[in-house]
Amino acid sequence: MRDYFDFGEPPESEKPTSEEYAVAKWLKANVPTKKTKFLNHHVEYFTGTKAVDALLTSKWATGKNPAFTTRIEVTHYLHRMLLHKLFHRAKKVPVSEQELKGKSKKKESEKISKSGDEKDGEKSQASACEGKDTKDGKEKEKKKRKIRLEMHMEQVFLDTVDAYVWIYDPKPWYYWVCGILVVFGTITVCMFPLWPATVRIGVYYLSIAAAAFLVMIIGLTVLRVVVFCLVWILTLSRHHLWLLPNLTEDVGFFASFWPLYHYEYRGPGSDSDKASKNKKKRKKDKLSDDETEKTPLIDDKSTAEAQAEDVGSGDAKSSELDATSATTDKLSESESENSQRSSTDRDFEIVDHDEVEPVVGDKPL
């Protein structure tokens, strides 16, 4: 986008001219801006193309002595305003899905805590509605992406959709009026000894009234706490009574004194008791679900151990059978050897007389 002109090195910052101040004031009033956070500060930013389009229709482009007539000249003029620190260039960075999921999880947890007292039928309807809302939200997110702004390293003005954050912030006229009144007020307070006697007496009574009002507020805060504690102890934390419940809240002056009291019953049968029971039931259901998920694993382990025991017993039986077969083989062999011996358990056999040679003494004939 920078091939049609070259800004070169940015010169030293100078004070803007009166015409540039007028152009900046006109741009802030006529160019649409958006608010966002930039480095933990709330800022306003605009896009470059909208600023160029707006200036081409302004009096500085259509008057008798125009300051610029083309888009390139307008871009040069806005770049000079950028160098004079009327605004600066920022970089648009899309927000990651993890950050969005973290925010959505917080919102969902808040919704679940609020909708815990509803019935099951209402919960199902709410979940269906939330499903539709999430679908619609996803479609909207696809169309509009969330971004955040970061400082851009190249501070130049381009006729693009880049973001430019306003530094120029003119103070409205009533700021100056209030400042002048504050200065005169401090001077008049310092000149208190020179006031007329009637005025000093009036201020004295006013200061006493203000002090009495502050003491009354402090006394009311202590009284409401004492009343709450007494009711809470006597009723065994079943009845809660607050006098002026908005007295210490961040509300307006008149809203701090309304309503006059707030009563709440938290005994058996109350909404808070039902909510606590529902929470306990949910915890029990979760624990039962976890146990049911764990029991199949235990059954699998027991079956595996039984199978292992069966395999071990089968191996033992087979080893016993092998041992018995070996003993039977040894017995058969010993029986065959014994069969070759005589029936009188001696190591000789009975034969006919003709088969034996005659012997005289120790030598045969």
Secondary structure, DSSP 8 states (H G I E B T S, - for coil): --SS----S--------HHHHHHHHHHHHHS--EEEESSSSEEEEEEHHHHHHHHHTSHHHHSSS-S--SHHHHHHHHHHHHHTTSEEEEEEEE--HHHHHHHHHHHHHHHHHHGGGS-HHHHHHHHHHHHHHHHHHHHHHHHS--EEEEE-SS----SSS-EEEE------HHHHHHHHHHHHHHHHHHTGGGS-HHHHHHHHHHHHHHHHHHHHHHHHHHHHHHHHHHHHHHTTT-EEEEESTTTTSSS-TGGGG-SSEEEEE-STTSHHHHHHHHHHHHHHHHHHHHHHHHHHHHHHHHHHHHHHHHHHHHHHHHHHHHHHHHHHHHHHHHHHHHHHS-TTSSS-----STTS--EETTEE-
